[in-house]
Amino acid sequence: MSRTESEVGCHHLSMVELAAAVRRREISPVQLVEHYLERIERIDASIGAYLTVAAESALHQAEAAERALAGEKPAAALPPLLGVPVAVKDLTNVAGMRCTFGSLSFEDFISPIDDNVATLLRRAGMVVLGKTNTPEFGLACHTENRVAPPARTPWDLSRSAGGSSGGGAAAVAAGLAPVAQGNDGTGSNRIAASACGLVGLKPSRGRVSNGPGFTEATSFGLTTHGMIARTVGDCAALLDAIAVPMPGDPYPIASPAPGRTFLDHCGREPGRLRVGRHLAPVFTEADVDPECVAAYTRASELLAELGHDVEDITPAFDPTVVASIEPVFSMLALLAPVPPDREGMLMPLTRWLRGRGSTLSALDYGRALAATEAVSRTLLEHSWSYDVILTPTVTRPSPAVGAIRDDEDPAREFEEIKRFTPYTAMYASTGQPAISLPIHWTPENVPVGVMVVGRPGGESVLFSLGAQLEAVVRWQDRTPALFGG
């Protein structure tokens, strides 16, 4: 590592820049990993990003990357992200690493296998630094559990990092990892990205393999692996690495045409797009904070200035539809394979949701799935004439740690979750790709994101448009004080 890089800190570079520097042998993978591990040891206690730090394993992986760089293979034949660190969410299995799923009931569980996404990260040459904080089984929009302290946004340590990918977002925002893998069903990556001033992507259903830990059956097609990063380009490059159909995938989506990558689209103009926008939360009655309105308004103005056609649209239905699909979320909790003798270790929200799920009949379950599909069809039919849909990401800036969690009244907590995250949840059922972009900061310097939703399979448009906005806003130049520490 050069003197300049040592002084400034290589964590200021994007993942794409780090990968290029490693391939040019300007940065050693071992020095890079040691740099991040030192920052984690020094800073993470204040933000709660990691549940498990795999220092020994990460250094072994970095040494293997150095050997590969010293070998006879030409640079073009090496893995694309060789030696670049990544943080992995603790809902994802990485063979040989602890995987708690954010639950005391699994606090001593060691994953015997890789989930496919972990296999693909390794295949791309990435070094897994550790497992990031998450609420129990990813069921909440905050990152608070009984395993470790809560994840906090580095922009304001009194506030939540969001969830359920809050640990990964906190890590990237504080410079404890260049990128983070996360899974997103009803908003996990997007909510956390908004709270931490980052870019968070939920890819299209089927774009990234869910097996074998998550499956389409156990996640009802809602959840998919995605990522959180400081730049749109980093999200695109990471998607290039993990958007690989794997054996057994029920609904794989073809990758970009041969010779094209998602990263390529970050350098291409999106053309003139038809943008539909709506401020109404739709899925629940909720007030929208003026700062979220300001972010939405600014994004609308920027899109118009960039030559896009921005139109108001009326949501297709009202909040009464939620009752018909809520059983699906209860079943998500119920399907977590908790050992019977450890049920008492579960969080009150998890127990409450599992209790609701246990009362459902097969007919109730079937009706809920049918209602979810009907909602998806309505949303898609209503929005199909637009290239993208714009909404706020959440209804208010990140709340204080503990403000949403309510162990005494989990029913109230569930209602608060719905009021905070109606936009992200709405587009979970459709399988559409969606990205949260850090457009706005409050007077208190708290970030607020907006969400852009694409057509199914339309990540390329989201990357082109996101990169266009990034070039104007330059959010990657804006970092919390901890990032420079």
C-alpha positions as CSV (number, residue, x, y, z in Angstrom):
1,M,0.0,0.0,0.0
2,S,1.3,3.4,-0.9
3,R,2.0,6.2,1.6
4,T,-1.0,8.2,0.3
5,E,-3.3,5.2,0.7
6,S,-2.0,4.5,4.2
7,E,-2.6,8.1,5.3
8,V,-6.1,8.5,3.7
9,G,-7.3,4.9,4.3
10,C,-8.1,2.5,1.5
11,H,-11.7,2.3,2.8
12,H,-12.3,5.6,1.1
13,L,-12.1,3.8,-2.2
14,S,-15.2,2.1,-3.8
15,M,-15.3,-1.7,-4.2
16,V,-14.7,-1.3,-7.9
17,E,-11.7,0.9,-7.3
18,L,-10.3,-1.5,-4.7
19,A,-10.7,-4.5,-7.1
20,A,-8.8,-2.6,-9.8
21,A,-6.1,-1.6,-7.3
22,V,-5.6,-5.2,-6.1
23,R,-5.3,-6.5,-9.7
24,R,-2.7,-3.8,-10.4
25,R,-0.9,-4.9,-7.2
26,E,-1.1,-1.4,-5.8
27,I,-2.9,-2.7,-2.7
28,S,-2.1,-6.1,-1.1
29,P,-5.2,-8.2,-0.1
30,V,-3.6,-9.0,3.2
31,Q,-2.9,-5.3,4.0
32,L,-6.5,-4.5,2.8
33,V,-8.1,-7.1,5.1
34,E,-5.8,-6.0,8.0
35,H,-6.9,-2.4,7.5
36,Y,-10.6,-3.3,7.7
37,L,-10.1,-5.6,10.7
38,E,-8.2,-2.9,12.6
39,R,-11.1,-0.5,11.9
40,I,-13.7,-3.1,13.0
41,E,-11.8,-3.6,16.3
42,R,-11.5,0.1,16.9
43,I,-14.9,1.4,15.8
44,D,-17.5,-1.4,15.8
45,A,-18.3,-1.3,19.5
46,S,-20.0,2.0,18.9
47,I,-22.2,0.9,16.1
48,G,-22.9,-2.8,16.5
49,A,-22.4,-3.8,12.8
50,Y,-21.0,-7.3,13.3
51,L,-22.2,-10.3,15.2
52,T,-19.2,-12.4,14.3
53,V,-15.8,-11.2,13.0
54,A,-13.9,-13.9,11.1
55,A,-10.5,-12.4,11.4
56,E,-8.4,-15.6,11.1
57,S,-10.5,-16.9,8.2
58,A,-10.4,-13.6,6.4
59,L,-6.6,-13.4,6.6
60,H,-6.3,-16.9,5.3
61,Q,-8.5,-16.0,2.3
62,A,-6.5,-12.8,1.7
63,E,-3.2,-14.8,1.7
64,A,-4.8,-17.2,-0.9
65,A,-5.7,-14.1,-3.0
66,E,-2.1,-12.9,-2.8
67,R,-0.8,-16.3,-4.0
68,A,-3.3,-16.1,-6.9
69,L,-2.0,-12.7,-7.8
70,A,1.6,-14.0,-7.7
71,G,0.8,-16.9,-9.9
72,E,1.1,-17.3,-13.7
73,K,-2.5,-16.5,-14.6
74,P,-3.0,-13.2,-16.5
75,A,-5.0,-10.6,-14.7
76,A,-8.0,-11.1,-17.0
77,A,-8.2,-14.8,-15.9
78,L,-8.4,-13.9,-12.2
79,P,-11.7,-13.7,-10.3
80,P,-13.2,-10.2,-10.8
81,L,-13.3,-9.1,-7.2
82,L,-10.1,-11.0,-6.0
83,G,-9.0,-10.0,-2.5
84,V,-11.8,-7.5,-1.9
85,P,-13.5,-7.8,1.5
86,V,-17.3,-8.2,1.9
87,A,-19.6,-8.3,5.0
88,V,-22.3,-11.1,4.9
89,K,-25.6,-10.8,6.7
90,D,-26.1,-13.2,9.6
91,L,-29.2,-14.7,7.9
92,T,-26.9,-16.2,5.2
93,N,-25.0,-19.5,5.7
94,V,-21.2,-19.3,5.2
95,A,-19.7,-22.7,5.8
96,G,-17.6,-22.9,9.0
97,M,-18.9,-19.6,10.4
98,R,-21.3,-18.9,13.2
99,C,-24.8,-18.1,12.0
100,T,-27.2,-16.9,14.7
101,F,-30.0,-15.6,12.4
102,G,-30.1,-12.8,15.0
103,S,-31.6,-15.2,17.6
104,L,-30.4,-16.5,20.9
105,S,-31.9,-19.9,19.9
106,F,-29.1,-20.2,17.3
107,E,-26.3,-18.4,19.1
108,D,-24.0,-21.4,18.9
109,F,-24.9,-22.6,15.5
110,I,-22.1,-23.1,12.9
111,S,-23.2,-23.3,9.3
112,P,-22.2,-26.6,7.7
113,I,-22.7,-25.3,4.2
114,D,-22.5,-22.2,2.0
115,D,-25.7,-20.7,0.7
116,N,-25.3,-20.3,-3.0
117,V,-24.7,-16.5,-2.7
118,A,-21.8,-17.2,-0.4
119,T,-20.4,-19.7,-2.9
120,L,-20.6,-17.1,-5.6
121,L,-19.0,-14.4,-3.4
122,R,-16.1,-16.8,-2.9
123,R,-16.0,-17.7,-6.6
124,A,-15.7,-13.9,-7.4
125,G,-12.6,-13.9,-5.1
126,M,-14.1,-11.9,-2.2
127,V,-12.9,-12.2,1.4
128,V,-15.6,-12.6,4.0
129,L,-14.8,-10.3,7.0
130,G,-17.6,-11.6,9.1
131,K,-21.4,-11.8,9.7
132,T,-23.4,-8.7,10.2
133,N,-26.1,-7.8,12.8
134,T,-29.8,-8.5,12.0
135,P,-33.0,-8.7,14.0
136,E,-34.3,-12.1,14.8
137,F,-34.9,-14.0,11.6
138,G,-35.0,-10.6,9.8
139,L,-38.5,-10.0,11.0
140,A,-38.2,-6.3,12.0
141,C,-37.3,-3.0,10.3
142,H,-34.7,-2.2,13.1
143,T,-31.7,-4.3,14.0
144,E,-32.2,-5.1,17.7
145,N,-32.0,-8.6,19.1
146,R,-30.9,-10.5,22.2
147,V,-27.6,-11.7,20.7
148,A,-25.7,-8.4,20.7
149,P,-26.2,-4.6,21.0
150,P,-28.3,-2.8,18.4
151,A,-26.9,-1.6,15.1
152,R,-26.8,2.2,14.9
153,T,-26.5,4.5,12.0
154,P,-23.0,6.1,12.0
155,W,-24.6,9.4,11.1
156,D,-26.3,9.7,14.6
157,L,-25.5,7.0,17.1
158,S,-28.8,7.6,19.0
159,R,-30.7,6.4,15.9
160,S,-31.3,2.9,14.4
161,A,-29.4,1.6,11.4
162,G,-32.7,0.3,10.1
163,G,-33.3,-3.3,9.2
164,S,-33.2,-6.0,8.8
165,S,-29.8,-5.4,7.0
166,G,-28.9,-2.7,9.6
167,G,-25.6,-4.3,10.5
168,G,-24.4,-4.4,6.9
169,A,-25.4,-0.9,6.3
170,A,-23.7,0.4,9.5
171,A,-20.5,-1.4,8.4
172,V,-20.4,0.1,5.0
173,A,-21.3,3.6,6.2
174,A,-18.6,3.5,8.9
175,G,-15.9,2.2,6.6
176,L,-15.9,-1.3,8.1
177,A,-16.5,-3.0,4.8
178,P,-16.6,-1.7,1.2
179,V,-19.9,-3.5,0.5
180,A,-22.3,-5.7,2.3
181,Q,-24.5,-8.6,1.2
182,G,-28.0,-8.5,2.5
183,N,-31.3,-10.1,1.8
184,D,-34.4,-8.1,1.2
185,G,-38.0,-9.1,1.4
186,T,-40.2,-6.3,2.6
187,G,-37.4,-3.7,2.6
188,S,-34.4,-4.9,4.6
189,N,-31.6,-3.5,2.3
190,R,-33.5,-0.4,1.2
191,I,-34.6,0.6,4.7
192,A,-31.1,0.2,6.1
193,A,-29.6,2.0,3.2
194,S,-31.9,5.0,3.7
195,A,-30.9,5.1,7.5
196,C,-27.2,5.0,6.7
197,G,-26.9,7.2,3.6
198,L,-26.2,4.4,1.2
199,V,-27.4,2.6,-2.0
200,G,-29.5,-0.5,-1.3
201,L,-30.7,-2.9,-3.9
202,K,-33.4,-5.6,-3.9
203,P,-33.0,-7.4,-7.2
204,S,-35.8,-9.0,-9.2
205,R,-37.2,-12.3,-7.9
206,G,-35.1,-15.1,-9.4
207,R,-32.2,-12.9,-10.3
208,V,-30.0,-14.3,-7.4
209,S,-30.2,-17.8,-6.2
210,N,-32.0,-18.2,-2.9
211,G,-30.9,-21.8,-2.2
212,P,-30.4,-23.7,-0.2
213,G,-31.0,-21.8,3.0
214,F,-33.7,-19.5,1.8
215,T,-36.0,-21.1,-0.8
216,E,-39.0,-19.8,-2.7
217,A,-41.2,-22.0,-0.6
218,T,-40.0,-20.7,2.8
219,S,-39.8,-17.0,1.7
220,F,-42.9,-17.1,-0.5
221,G,-41.0,-15.4,-3.3
222,L,-40.7,-12.2,-1.2
223,T,-37.0,-12.5,-0.2
224,T,-34.0,-12.2,-2.4
225,H,-30.3,-11.6,-1.9
226,G,-29.0,-8.1,-2.7
227,M,-26.5,-5.6,-1.5
228,I,-25.7,-2.3,0.2
229,A,-22.9,-0.1,-1.0
230,R,-21.7,3.6,-1.2
231,T,-22.1,3.7,-5.0
232,V,-24.5,2.4,-7.7
233,G,-21.5,1.0,-9.5
234,D,-20.5,-1.2,-6.6
235,C,-24.1,-2.6,-6.4
236,A,-24.0,-3.3,-10.1
237,A,-20.6,-5.0,-10.0
238,L,-21.6,-7.1,-7.0
239,L,-24.8,-8.2,-8.7
240,D,-22.7,-9.2,-11.7
241,A,-20.8,-11.5,-9.4
242,I,-23.9,-13.2,-7.7
243,A,-26.5,-13.1,-10.5
244,V,-25.6,-16.6,-11.6
245,P,-28.3,-19.2,-12.1
246,M,-27.6,-22.2,-9.8
247,P,-28.9,-25.8,-10.1
248,G,-32.4,-26.1,-8.6
249,D,-33.3,-22.4,-8.9
250,P,-37.1,-22.4,-9.7
251,Y,-37.3,-19.1,-11.5
252,P,-33.9,-18.0,-12.7
253,I,-33.6,-14.8,-14.8
254,A,-31.0,-14.6,-17.6
255,S,-28.1,-12.3,-16.9
256,P,-27.3,-9.5,-19.3
257,A,-26.4,-10.3,-22.9
258,P,-23.0,-11.9,-23.4
259,G,-20.3,-9.2,-23.2
260,R,-22.6,-6.9,-21.2
261,T,-22.6,-6.4,-17.5
262,F,-24.8,-4.6,-15.0
263,L,-21.8,-2.4,-14.3
264,D,-21.7,-1.4,-18.0
265,H,-25.1,0.1,-17.6
266,C,-23.8,2.5,-15.0
267,G,-21.9,4.2,-17.8
268,R,-24.8,4.4,-20.2
269,E,-27.5,7.1,-20.3
270,P,-30.9,5.7,-19.5
271,G,-32.7,7.7,-22.2
272,R,-35.8,9.6,-21.5
273,L,-37.8,7.7,-19.0
274,R,-41.5,7.8,-18.0
275,V,-41.5,8.1,-14.2
276,G,-44.6,7.5,-12.2
277,R,-44.5,8.8,-8.6
278,H,-46.8,8.6,-5.6
279,L,-46.5,9.8,-2.0
280,A,-49.4,7.9,-0.6
281,P,-48.2,5.0,1.5
282,V,-51.1,2.7,0.2
283,F,-50.4,-0.4,2.3
284,T,-51.2,1.3,5.6
285,E,-52.4,4.7,6.9
286,A,-49.3,6.6,7.9
287,D,-48.1,10.2,8.1
288,V,-45.1,11.0,5.9
289,D,-42.5,13.1,7.6
290,P,-41.7,16.4,5.9
291,E,-38.0,15.4,5.5
292,C,-39.1,12.3,3.5
293,V,-41.4,14.5,1.4
294,A,-38.4,16.8,0.8
295,A,-36.3,13.9,-0.4
296,Y,-39.1,12.8,-2.7
297,T,-39.6,16.3,-4.0
298,R,-35.9,16.8,-4.7
299,A,-35.6,13.5,-6.5
300,S,-38.7,14.4,-8.6
301,E,-37.1,17.8,-9.5
302,L,-33.8,16.2,-10.4
303,L,-35.4,13.6,-12.6
304,A,-37.3,16.4,-14.5
305,E,-34.1,18.4,-14.8
306,L,-32.4,15.4,-16.3
307,G,-35.1,15.2,-19.0
308,H,-37.4,12.5,-17.7
309,D,-41.2,12.7,-17.7
310,V,-42.4,12.7,-14.1
311,E,-46.1,12.1,-13.5
312,D,-48.2,11.7,-10.4
313,I,-50.1,8.3,-10.3
314,T,-52.9,7.1,-8.0
315,P,-52.2,3.9,-6.0
316,A,-54.2,1.0,-7.2
317,F,-55.9,0.1,-3.9
318,D,-56.2,1.1,-0.3
319,P,-54.9,-0.3,3.0
320,T,-57.8,-2.7,3.5
321,V,-55.9,-5.2,1.3
322,V,-53.2,-5.7,3.9
323,A,-55.4,-7.9,6.2
324,S,-55.7,-10.5,3.4
325,I,-51.9,-10.9,2.9
326,E,-50.7,-10.5,6.5
327,P,-50.9,-14.2,7.2
328,V,-47.9,-14.7,4.8
329,F,-45.7,-12.7,7.2
330,S,-46.8,-14.8,10.1
331,M,-45.9,-18.0,8.2
332,L,-42.5,-16.6,7.5
333,A,-41.9,-16.5,11.2
334,L,-43.4,-19.9,11.9
335,L,-41.2,-21.6,9.3
336,A,-38.0,-20.7,11.2
337,P,-36.7,-24.1,12.4
338,V,-36.5,-23.3,16.1
339,P,-35.7,-26.3,18.4
340,P,-38.7,-26.8,20.7
341,D,-36.6,-26.5,23.8
342,R,-35.5,-23.0,22.7
343,E,-38.8,-21.4,21.9
344,G,-38.6,-19.5,25.2
345,M,-35.4,-17.7,23.9
346,L,-37.3,-16.0,21.1
347,M,-38.1,-12.3,20.9
348,P,-41.7,-11.3,21.8
349,L,-42.4,-10.2,18.2
350,T,-41.2,-13.5,16.8
351,R,-43.3,-15.4,19.3
352,W,-46.4,-13.3,18.5
353,L,-46.0,-13.8,14.8
354,R,-45.4,-17.5,15.2
355,G,-48.5,-17.7,17.4
356,R,-50.6,-16.0,14.7
357,G,-49.2,-18.4,12.1
358,S,-49.9,-21.5,14.1
359,T,-53.7,-20.7,14.1
360,L,-53.9,-20.6,10.3
361,S,-55.5,-23.5,8.4
362,A,-54.3,-24.7,5.1
363,L,-57.2,-22.9,3.6
364,D,-56.2,-19.6,5.3
365,Y,-52.7,-20.0,4.0
366,G,-53.9,-20.7,0.5
367,R,-56.1,-17.7,0.5
368,A,-53.3,-15.5,1.7
369,L,-51.0,-16.6,-1.1
370,A,-53.8,-16.0,-3.6
371,A,-54.4,-12.6,-2.2
372,T,-50.7,-11.8,-2.4
373,E,-50.6,-12.8,-6.1
374,A,-53.7,-10.7,-6.8
375,V,-52.1,-7.7,-5.2
376,S,-49.0,-8.3,-7.3
377,R,-51.0,-8.4,-10.5
378,T,-52.9,-5.2,-9.7
379,L,-49.7,-3.3,-8.9
380,L,-47.9,-4.5,-12.1
381,E,-50.9,-3.8,-14.3
382,H,-51.3,-0.4,-12.8
383,S,-47.6,0.6,-13.2
384,W,-46.7,-1.2,-16.4
385,S,-46.9,1.9,-18.7
386,Y,-44.1,3.5,-16.6
387,D,-40.4,2.7,-16.9
388,V,-39.9,3.3,-13.1
389,I,-41.9,4.2,-10.1
390,L,-40.6,6.8,-7.5
391,T,-41.7,6.8,-3.8
392,P,-40.0,7.7,-0.5
393,T,-38.1,4.7,0.9
394,V,-39.6,5.1,4.4
395,T,-42.2,7.4,6.0
396,R,-39.7,9.2,8.4
397,P,-36.0,9.5,9.0
398,S,-34.4,6.7,11.0
399,P,-36.0,6.6,14.5
400,A,-34.2,6.4,17.8
401,V,-32.9,3.0,18.8
402,G,-35.7,1.3,20.7
403,A,-38.5,3.5,19.3
404,I,-40.1,0.8,17.2
405,R,-39.3,-2.3,19.2
406,D,-41.9,-3.0,21.9
407,D,-41.3,-6.2,23.9
408,E,-44.3,-5.5,26.0
409,D,-46.7,-5.1,23.1
410,P,-45.5,-6.9,19.9
411,A,-48.8,-6.2,18.2
412,R,-48.0,-2.5,18.5
413,E,-44.5,-3.1,17.2
414,F,-45.9,-4.8,14.2
415,E,-48.2,-1.9,13.4
416,E,-45.2,0.5,13.8
417,I,-43.2,-1.5,11.4
418,K,-46.0,-1.3,8.9
419,R,-46.3,2.5,9.3
420,F,-42.6,3.0,8.9
421,T,-42.1,0.7,5.8
422,P,-45.2,0.7,3.6
423,Y,-43.5,1.6,0.4
424,T,-40.8,-1.1,0.5
425,A,-43.3,-3.7,1.6
426,M,-45.7,-2.9,-1.2
427,Y,-43.3,-3.8,-4.0
428,A,-42.0,-7.0,-2.3
429,S,-45.0,-9.1,-3.5
430,T,-44.5,-8.2,-7.2
431,G,-40.9,-9.4,-7.5
432,Q,-39.8,-6.1,-9.0
433,P,-36.3,-4.8,-8.5
434,A,-36.1,-1.7,-6.3
435,I,-33.2,0.6,-5.2
436,S,-32.9,3.1,-2.4
437,L,-30.8,6.2,-3.2
438,P,-29.5,8.6,-0.6
439,I,-30.9,11.9,-2.1
440,H,-31.4,14.0,1.0
441,W,-30.0,14.9,4.5
442,T,-32.0,16.6,7.2
443,P,-30.7,19.8,9.0
444,E,-29.5,17.4,11.7
445,N,-27.4,15.6,9.0
446,V,-29.5,12.5,9.0
447,P,-29.8,10.8,5.6
448,V,-33.1,10.1,3.9
449,G,-33.5,7.9,0.8
450,V,-35.9,7.6,-2.0
451,M,-36.9,4.4,-3.7
452,V,-37.0,3.7,-7.4
453,V,-38.8,0.6,-8.6
454,G,-38.2,-1.0,-12.0
455,R,-40.0,-3.4,-14.1
456,P,-39.4,-7.2,-13.4
457,G,-35.9,-7.9,-14.7
458,G,-35.2,-4.2,-15.1
459,E,-32.1,-3.7,-12.9
460,S,-30.2,-2.3,-15.8
461,V,-32.5,0.7,-16.0
462,L,-32.2,1.2,-12.3
463,F,-28.4,1.2,-12.5
464,S,-28.3,3.7,-15.5
465,L,-30.8,6.0,-13.8
466,G,-29.2,5.7,-10.3
467,A,-25.7,6.4,-11.8
468,Q,-27.1,9.5,-13.5
469,L,-28.5,10.8,-10.2
470,E,-25.3,9.9,-8.4
471,A,-23.3,12.0,-10.8
472,V,-25.4,15.0,-9.8
473,V,-25.8,14.5,-6.1
474,R,-22.4,13.0,-5.4
475,W,-23.6,11.2,-2.2
476,Q,-20.6,9.0,-2.1
477,D,-18.5,12.1,-1.2
478,R,-20.6,12.6,1.9
479,T,-19.6,10.4,4.9
480,P,-20.2,10.4,8.6
481,A,-17.4,11.5,11.0
482,L,-16.7,7.8,12.0
483,F,-15.8,7.1,8.4
484,G,-12.8,9.3,8.6
485,G,-11.8,8.0,12.0
